[in-house]
Amino acid sequence: MDFQNISRRALLRQTACGFGSLGLTSLLSAAAGANPLAPKQPHFAPKAKRVIFLFMHGGPSSIDTFDYKPKLEVYNDKPLPFKRPLTFAEGNVGNLMKSPWEFKQYGQSGLHVSSLFPNVAQCVDDLCVVKSIVGDSVAHGGASLQLHTGSNTFTRPSMGSWTVYGLGSENQNLPGYITIKPSLSHGGAKNWSSGFLPAAYQGTAIGNAGMKREDLAEPIEYLMNRGLTPDQQRFELDMLQKVNRQHAMTREYDPELEARIQAFELAFRMQTEAPEAFETEKESDATKKLYGLDKEETKDFGWQCLLARRLIERGVRFVQCSHSYKWDQHSELVKLHSKNAREVDLPIAGLLKDLKSRGLLKDTLVLWGGEFGRTPVVQGGDGRDHNPYGYTMWMAGGGVKGGFSYGNTDEFGYYAVEDRMHLHDLHATMLHLLGFNHEQLTFAYAGRNFRLTDVHGVVADKIIA
């Protein structure tokens, strides 16, 4: 044995003897056998049991979608009457620009929705539209990281990881947290990382944004060695895991190695249920049409939304669908926002209607939005710059009030001025709906207790049904 390159912990493990060795082995076996994804009880009765996050990567314009600003029509092409805050891009900036799209009131609630989202508008009485979201970063990377993890500067566990850490999973043969076609830019894997939480809570990515739907016809084919029987695969995996565990015993805790060990186990278990979960082609023609799988422009995001429904039906705790990276219109706002909305409007409405018809919407929290909004002043001819100072996200189901508008921006849609909801508050509210006091859902790391909301966060009680 090379005593010069062995840690103290490894030395104790390899030189222990007698009853001490037996006791240590028993403890280690118990720890290894514990299932980190086993279902857990929240702090109090939850309104929501699971989350579907519809991420519009790039930053959709709130004042062109769900935050109607009639004053922009009055002040169109006039200078902004106050100093602009810190911005992402200073070049080619002009005056105020009214929305190119018409807003109408929908449903019994009478909430305003622009003509960009005619199908989602039909579901408006199920939406809780939050018009006062605030973040801290004007750049995509920091803003996306903060939306997903609560921090715009450090690598921290994602909100999906915190959700599974707190609640576990209802299906041990599927990951507790799945992200479908995520972007590899603006934080990439950090946005679905478990950070310092145990590796079992990290997100499992299905493909990435650069892959076509057709490339994912067999999303988990790589998990299976089709040339081996199940018994042979189990034997092969047991041998591999034995080597991995022996390697882990000789070094300090290595989260990447632990993640690999747990991933192999989960991959083996997934073979029993994952293939069936991904068989969206077995859905009825009516369901496929509901999600837009019969249309070229909607079939990609429609497949994501349908897969999300199938996954949460099977006990997956947190699912993210990403429309990536398409909403960053510094120019060509009319052309590209119109195209983007056509790709997601029908699938999102289909998801909401399908969840509701199946009785799943009442305890599934659906969250929609991007990493920030866009400015009321024009840029690049007919574009808009980044705006983290007051923008819109909406929620549906999961214990929030439907047909409800919360918060407000100023008359031009630049700053949140009423019931500001910082991203820390959004996370605190999400955890509350899942049954957690966000101040008590903590994890000890580097000498202190960490939480998703860091040292911030206020629950928005007004939006809770």
C-alpha positions in Angstrom: 0.0 0.0 0.0 1.3 3.5 -0.9 0.9 5.3 2.4 2.2 8.6 0.9 -0.8 8.9 -1.4 -3.6 7.8 0.8 -6.0 10.0 2.7 -6.6 9.6 6.5 -10.1 8.4 5.9 -8.9 5.7 3.4 -6.1 4.7 5.8 -8.6 4.1 8.6 -10.9 2.1 6.3 -8.2 -0.1 4.9 -6.3 -0.8 8.2 -9.3 -1.2 10.5 -9.8 -4.7 12.0 -11.9 -6.8 14.3 -15.3 -5.5 15.6 -14.4 -2.0 14.6 -14.0 -3.1 11.0 -17.3 -4.9 11.1 -19.1 -1.9 12.6 -17.6 0.4 10.0 -18.6 -1.9 7.2 -22.2 -2.1 8.5 -22.4 1.7 8.6 -21.0 2.1 5.1 -23.4 -0.5 3.8 -26.4 1.2 5.3 -25.3 4.5 3.9 -24.8 3.0 0.4 -28.2 1.3 0.6 -30.1 4.5 1.6 -32.2 5.7 -1.3 -31.8 9.5 -1.6 -34.8 9.6 -4.0 -37.3 8.0 -1.6 -40.4 10.1 -1.1 -40.2 12.6 1.8 -42.7 14.6 3.7 -42.7 18.4 3.3 -42.9 20.8 6.2 -46.7 21.2 5.8 -49.5 20.2 3.5 -48.5 21.1 0.0 -50.7 22.7 -2.7 -48.5 21.3 -5.4 -46.8 17.9 -5.7 -44.7 18.6 -8.8 -43.5 21.3 -11.2 -43.3 21.8 -14.9 -41.1 24.7 -15.9 -41.6 26.1 -19.4 -38.4 28.1 -20.0 -38.4 30.7 -22.8 -34.7 31.1 -23.2 -33.6 34.5 -24.4 -36.1 36.7 -22.7 -39.6 37.2 -24.2 -41.0 40.7 -24.1 -43.5 41.2 -21.4 -45.0 44.3 -22.9 -45.7 42.4 -26.1 -47.2 39.4 -24.5 -49.0 39.7 -21.1 -48.3 43.2 -19.7 -50.6 45.6 -21.6 -49.3 49.2 -21.6 -51.7 51.6 -23.3 -49.4 54.5 -22.4 -46.9 53.2 -24.9 -49.4 53.8 -27.6 -49.7 57.5 -26.5 -46.0 58.0 -26.1 -44.9 55.9 -29.1 -41.7 57.2 -30.7 -41.2 59.7 -27.9 -38.1 59.8 -25.6 -38.1 57.8 -22.4 -38.9 60.4 -19.7 -36.4 59.1 -17.2 -32.8 57.9 -17.3 -32.2 54.4 -18.5 -30.7 52.0 -16.0 -27.7 49.7 -16.5 -28.3 48.0 -19.9 -26.8 45.1 -21.8 -26.4 46.8 -25.2 -26.1 50.6 -25.6 -25.9 50.8 -29.4 -28.6 51.9 -31.7 -31.1 52.7 -29.0 -34.2 54.8 -29.9 -37.4 56.1 -28.4 -40.3 54.3 -26.8 -42.1 51.8 -29.0 -45.6 50.6 -28.6 -46.4 46.9 -29.0 -46.8 45.8 -32.6 -49.5 43.4 -31.4 -53.0 43.9 -30.3 -54.1 43.2 -26.8 -57.5 41.9 -25.9 -59.2 40.8 -22.7 -60.1 37.1 -22.3 -62.1 34.8 -20.1 -64.2 35.7 -17.0 -61.2 37.3 -15.5 -60.7 39.8 -18.3 -56.9 39.5 -18.3 -55.1 41.1 -21.2 -53.2 38.9 -23.6 -51.6 40.0 -26.9 -52.4 38.4 -30.3 -49.0 36.6 -30.0 -50.7 34.0 -27.7 -54.3 33.3 -29.0 -54.3 29.7 -27.7 -52.9 30.4 -24.2 -55.4 33.3 -24.0 -58.2 30.7 -24.0 -56.7 29.3 -20.8 -56.3 32.7 -19.1 -58.7 31.9 -16.2 -56.2 29.3 -15.1 -53.2 31.7 -15.2 -51.7 33.7 -12.3 -49.9 36.4 -14.3 -47.0 37.9 -12.2 -46.1 41.2 -13.8 -43.4 42.4 -11.3 -40.6 39.8 -11.5 -37.2 41.4 -10.8 -33.7 39.9 -11.3 -30.2 41.2 -10.8 -28.4 40.6 -14.1 -28.7 42.2 -17.5 -26.7 39.4 -19.2 -28.1 36.1 -20.2 -25.6 34.0 -18.3 -26.1 35.6 -14.9 -29.8 36.0 -15.4 -30.4 32.4 -16.4 -28.2 31.1 -13.6 -30.2 33.2 -11.0 -33.5 32.1 -12.4 -32.5 28.4 -12.1 -30.3 28.5 -9.0 -30.9 31.7 -7.1 -27.4 33.0 -7.7 -26.1 34.9 -10.6 -22.4 34.5 -9.7 -21.8 31.2 -8.0 -22.6 27.5 -8.9 -25.5 26.6 -6.7 -28.0 23.7 -6.7 -30.9 24.4 -9.2 -34.5 24.8 -8.1 -35.3 21.4 -9.5 -32.5 19.8 -7.4 -33.8 21.6 -4.3 -37.3 20.3 -5.1 -36.2 16.7 -5.3 -33.9 17.0 -2.3 -36.9 18.1 -0.3 -39.6 15.8 -1.6 -37.7 12.9 -3.1 -39.4 11.2 -6.1 -42.6 9.2 -6.5 -40.9 6.8 -9.0 -37.6 5.1 -8.2 -37.2 3.9 -11.8 -37.1 7.4 -13.3 -35.0 10.4 -12.4 -36.7 12.8 -10.0 -35.7 15.8 -12.1 -35.6 15.8 -15.9 -34.7 18.7 -18.3 -35.8 18.2 -21.9 -33.5 19.7 -24.7 -31.8 22.2 -22.4 -29.4 24.8 -23.8 -25.7 24.3 -23.4 -25.1 28.0 -23.4 -25.6 30.7 -20.7 -24.7 28.5 -17.8 -25.3 25.2 -19.5 -25.3 22.2 -17.1 -24.9 24.6 -14.1 -28.6 25.4 -14.6 -29.6 21.9 -13.8 -26.7 21.0 -11.5 -27.2 19.7 -8.0 -24.2 21.9 -6.9 -23.2 20.8 -3.5 -26.3 18.7 -2.9 -25.8 15.0 -3.4 -25.4 13.9 -7.0 -28.7 12.0 -7.0 -30.6 15.3 -7.1 -29.0 16.7 -10.3 -31.1 17.1 -13.4 -31.1 14.4 -16.1 -30.8 16.0 -19.5 -32.7 14.5 -22.4 -30.8 15.7 -25.5 -29.9 19.4 -25.8 -31.2 22.4 -27.7 -29.0 21.7 -30.7 -30.7 18.3 -31.4 -33.7 17.8 -33.6 -36.7 16.0 -32.3 -36.0 13.2 -34.8 -32.6 12.7 -33.1 -34.4 11.9 -29.9 -36.6 9.1 -31.2 -34.9 6.8 -28.8 -34.0 9.2 -25.9 -32.6 6.5 -23.7 -31.2 4.0 -26.2 -27.7 4.9 -25.0 -28.7 3.4 -21.6 -29.2 -0.1 -22.9 -26.8 -2.6 -24.2 -29.2 -4.5 -26.5 -26.7 -7.3 -26.9 -27.0 -8.4 -23.2 -29.8 -10.1 -21.2 -31.0 -8.2 -18.1 -29.1 -10.7 -15.9 -25.9 -10.1 -17.9 -26.4 -6.4 -17.6 -26.9 -6.7 -13.9 -23.8 -8.7 -13.5 -21.8 -6.3 -15.6 -23.1 -3.3 -13.6 -22.4 -5.0 -10.3 -18.8 -5.6 -11.3 -18.4 -2.0 -12.5 -20.0 -0.6 -9.3 -17.7 -2.7 -7.1 -14.7 -1.2 -8.8 -16.1 2.3 -8.5 -16.9 1.8 -4.8 -13.4 0.5 -4.1 -12.0 3.5 -5.9 -14.2 5.8 -3.9 -13.0 4.3 -0.7 -9.4 5.4 -1.4 -10.1 9.1 -1.8 -12.0 12.0 -0.2 -15.6 12.5 -1.3 -15.8 13.0 -5.0 -19.2 14.3 -6.1 -18.5 13.5 -9.8 -17.6 9.9 -9.0 -20.6 9.5 -6.7 -22.8 11.0 -9.5 -21.4 8.4 -12.0 -22.0 5.5 -9.5 -25.6 6.6 -8.9 -26.2 7.3 -12.6 -25.3 3.7 -13.5 -27.8 2.4 -11.0 -30.5 4.7 -12.1 -29.8 3.9 -15.8 -30.3 0.2 -15.1 -33.6 0.8 -13.3 -34.8 3.1 -16.0 -34.9 0.3 -18.5 -38.1 -1.0 -16.9 -40.1 2.2 -17.2 -38.4 4.8 -19.3 -39.0 3.2 -22.7 -42.8 3.3 -22.1 -42.7 6.8 -20.7 -41.1 8.1 -23.9 -43.5 6.4 -26.3 -45.5 9.5 -27.2 -46.5 7.9 -30.5 -48.9 5.7 -28.6 -51.0 8.7 -27.7 -54.3 9.2 -29.5 -54.4 11.3 -32.6 -56.6 13.8 -30.7 -54.0 14.2 -28.0 -51.2 14.6 -30.6 -53.2 17.3 -32.3 -53.9 19.0 -29.0 -50.2 19.5 -28.5 -49.5 20.4 -32.1 -47.5 17.3 -33.0 -49.3 17.3 -36.4 -47.7 20.6 -37.4 -44.2 21.2 -38.4 -43.8 24.5 -36.4 -45.2 23.2 -33.2 -44.2 19.5 -33.2 -40.9 20.0 -31.4 -42.1 22.0 -28.4 -45.3 20.1 -28.5 -43.4 16.8 -28.0 -41.6 18.4 -25.0 -44.9 19.4 -23.4 -46.5 16.0 -24.0 -43.4 14.2 -22.7 -43.5 16.5 -19.6 -47.1 15.4 -18.9 -46.2 11.7 -19.4 -43.3 12.1 -17.0 -45.1 13.8 -14.2 -47.9 11.2 -14.6 -45.3 8.6 -13.8 -44.0 10.3 -10.7 -41.2 12.6 -11.9 -41.1 15.5 -9.5 -39.6 18.4 -11.7 -39.7 18.6 -15.5 -38.3 21.5 -17.5 -39.1 22.1 -21.2 -36.8 24.6 -22.9 -37.6 26.7 -26.0 -34.0 27.6 -26.6 -32.3 30.0 -27.4 -34.8 32.0 -29.5 -36.3 35.0 -27.7 -33.4 37.4 -27.7 -34.7 40.0 -30.2 -32.4 43.0 -30.2 -33.8 43.5 -33.8 -36.5 41.8 -35.9 -38.9 41.7 -32.9 -42.0 41.4 -35.1 -40.7 38.6 -37.3 -38.9 36.5 -34.6 -41.3 36.9 -31.7 -44.1 36.0 -34.0 -42.3 32.8 -35.1 -41.3 31.9 -31.5 -44.9 32.3 -30.2 -46.3 30.2 -33.0 -44.0 27.4 -32.0 -45.0 27.3 -28.3 -48.5 28.9 -28.0 -50.5 25.8 -29.1 -48.4 23.2 -27.2 -48.6 25.3 -24.0 -52.3 25.6 -24.2 -52.5 21.9 -25.0 -50.5 21.1 -21.9 -52.7 23.2 -19.7 -55.9 21.8 -21.1 -54.6 18.2 -20.9 -53.5 18.5 -17.3 -56.8 20.1 -16.3 -58.9 17.3 -18.1 -56.8 14.7 -16.3 -57.2 16.3 -12.8 -53.4 17.0 -12.7 -53.4 20.7 -12.9 -54.7 21.2 -9.4 -51.5 19.8 -7.9 -49.0 20.5 -10.7 -47.4 23.9 -10.7 -46.8 25.1 -14.2 -44.3 28.0 -14.5 -43.7 30.0 -17.7 -41.1 32.6 -18.4 -37.6 33.6 -19.5 -34.5 35.0 -17.7 -35.7 38.6 -18.1 -38.0 40.8 -20.2 -37.3 43.5 -22.7 -37.2 47.2 -22.7 -40.0 49.6 -23.8 -37.5 51.6 -25.9 -36.6 50.4 -29.4 -33.2 49.0 -30.4 -31.9 48.0 -33.8 -34.9 49.2 -35.8 -37.7 47.2 -34.2 -35.9 45.2 -31.4 -35.7 45.6 -27.6 -32.9 45.2 -25.1 -32.8 43.1 -22.0 -34.9 44.2 -19.0 -34.5 42.5 -15.6 -36.1 45.4 -13.7 -39.7 44.5 -14.2 -41.0 41.6 -16.3 -43.7 38.9 -16.5 -43.8 35.3 -15.7 -47.0 33.3 -15.1 -48.0 30.3 -13.1 -50.9 27.9 -13.4 -52.4 25.2 -11.2 -50.5 24.0 -8.1 -52.5 26.1 -5.6 -52.2 29.6 -7.3 -55.1 31.8 -8.0 -56.4 31.4 -11.6 -57.4 34.4 -13.7 -55.4 36.6 -11.4 -52.9 39.4 -12.1 -50.2 40.1 -9.5 -47.9 43.1 -9.3 -47.4 45.9 -11.8 -44.7 47.7 -13.7 -44.7 51.4 -14.3 -46.8 52.9 -17.1 -44.1 52.1 -19.7 -43.3 48.6 -18.5 -39.7 49.3 -17.4 -39.6 48.9 -13.6 -41.7 46.8 -11.2 -43.5 49.3 -8.9 -46.2 47.3 -7.2 -45.8 44.0 -5.3 -42.2 43.4 -6.6 -41.4 39.7 -6.8 -37.6 39.2 -6.9 -36.5 35.8 -8.1 -35.7 34.9 -4.5 -39.4 35.6 -3.7 -40.4 33.5 -6.7 -38.4 30.6 -5.4 -39.7 31.1 -1.8 -43.3 31.0 -3.2 -42.6 27.9 -5.3 -41.2 26.1 -2.3 -44.2 27.2 -0.2 -46.6 25.8 -2.7 -44.6 22.5 -2.5 -45.1 22.5 1.3 -41.8 24.0 2.4 -40.7 26.8 4.6 -37.9 28.1 2.4 -35.9 29.2 5.4 -35.9 25.7 6.8 -35.1 23.7 3.6 -31.3 23.8 4.1 -28.2 21.9 3.4 -25.0 22.1 5.4 -22.0 23.0 3.2 -18.7 24.8 3.7 -19.4 25.7 7.3 -23.0 27.0 7.0 -26.5 26.1 6.0 -27.4 27.0 2.5 -30.8 27.3 0.9 -32.3 28.1 -2.5 -33.2 31.6 -1.4 -29.8 32.3 0.3 -30.7 34.9 3.0 -33.6 36.4 1.1 -37.1 35.5 -0.1 -40.7 36.5 0.8 -43.6 34.3 0.0 -46.2 36.1 -2.2 -49.3 35.1 -0.1 -51.7 37.1 -2.3 -51.3 34.7 -5.2 -52.1 31.5 -3.2 -55.6 30.2 -3.6 
